Amino acid sequence: MAGALSAPQTRQRLDRSAPRPGNRCGSAAGPGYFCGYKNANFRNLAFRFQACYTQEIPDGLNSGGSWYNNQSRGTQARMSNKDKKLIYTTPGTPSSDASGDWGPVWYVDAC
């Protein structure tokens, strides 16, 4: 995408045949979390947010990665840039992106 800011590129509804993030994001225990992974295909959990307020994502998530939205059904998470301007809203739960780009994202509000 053109410009300095762009949201993670591939967004999709959760594909049940795709790799799953597993219990670390709460999928086996039921809904409750928005999880960000350092690598594609839900590898190397970087953060797990549950609270409904804007939180800064950890340092080191400069590119690549993936996310899984496993909160209560229909909940949408919001991603913002370094100026806290909204750049992407996820589809409602359950949703995921197995191959995204954390580069432009600095903050996430889980719900």
Summary of the structure (lengths in Angstrom):
residues: 111
radius of gyration: 12.5
end to end distance: 26.0
largest distance: 39.8
contacts: 348
relative contact order: 0.30
helix: 3%
strand: 33%
